Amino acid sequence: MSEEINGTVSAGNQAETVDTQNDKAAGTESNADSEKHERTFTRAELSKMIAAERGKWEAEQATALDEARSEGERLAKLTKDERTKEEQAKRMAELEKREQAIAQREMRLATQTLLADEGLPQEFLDHVLAPTAEEVQAKITALRGVFDDEVEKRVNERLVQKTPRLGTSSGVTKAEIMAIKDDAERERAIAENIQLFRKG
């Protein structure tokens, strides 16, 4: 959520006014959000906030620098062979990490293809994703059964209709239906009142 900040400095009391209001273009405003909020900060308060953030950043940088320095000193104490072995171990770990990421992407793509082949929505991807193709296929098969059962159940619910009533539903007679000039309208009326045209 983006906020708009306007600051003004008052020379008399050395206070700054900060106006914040939600971005109305985002379309997420409520009564509380649409009101204008004002808060006054003194220069001392602003200085404290800035100093605290700067102190936190400097502490993070100092920690990272200390770690790098200690790693450098540790590597300097190692022999050439030990350094080479350690660098190879690092490279191997990075390669394994990359290979895992590639394998995950490939499995994701293969799972998307399997879902498409089964006619299932892609939204099921995260539900059936697994480390091996066999596990993915088993999950898709199970999901397919549940999905088909649920679809069939919903379709059957919609297909259930009330039995049609016998007799004239609109109170028209056979003569009135036969007097309709438009052929399509007359056929529709006959179909709706077929009991009038059956012998028996």
C-alpha positions, 0 to 999 in steps of 0.5 A: 500500500503506498502512502503519500507523505507531505512534510512542512517545517514550522520555524517557530516551534521546530516541528514537522507535520507529516500528512499520510493518506492511502493511495485512492487509485488502489481502490481500497479505501474505507471510511477510516482510510479516506480520512486525512491523518496528521501527526507532528514530529519534532526534529529530535524525534526524526533525528532519533528515528533516523539514527536508530535506522542508521545504527541498525544498518551499520551493525548489519554491515559490521557483522557482514564485514567481520564474517568476511574478514574471519572467513578470509583469515581462516582461508589464509591459514589453510594450505593450498590443497585445503583451500582448493578442496574447500573451493571445490566443495563450495562449487559442488554445493552451488551446483547441487543447489542449481540442479535442484532448482532446475529439477523442480522447474522441470517437475513443475512443467511436467506436472502442468503437462500431465494436468493438461493431458488429464483435462484438469485445471492448472490451479491444481498444480500446487496440490499435485506437485511432488518430488517424483513423477510417480507421486505426481501421477498418483496424486493426479489419478486420485484427484481426477477421480474425486474431480469427476465424481464431484462434477457428475454429482453437480451435473445430476443435481442440475438435471433433476427436473420437476415432472411436467403437469398434465392438462393445459397449463395456459388454459388454451384450447385446440381450436385456439392453437390451430388458429395461430397464423405463425407456424413456429409459434403454433408448433411451440404451442402444440408442443406445450399442450400436446395432451390436447392433440393425443387421441384416446 
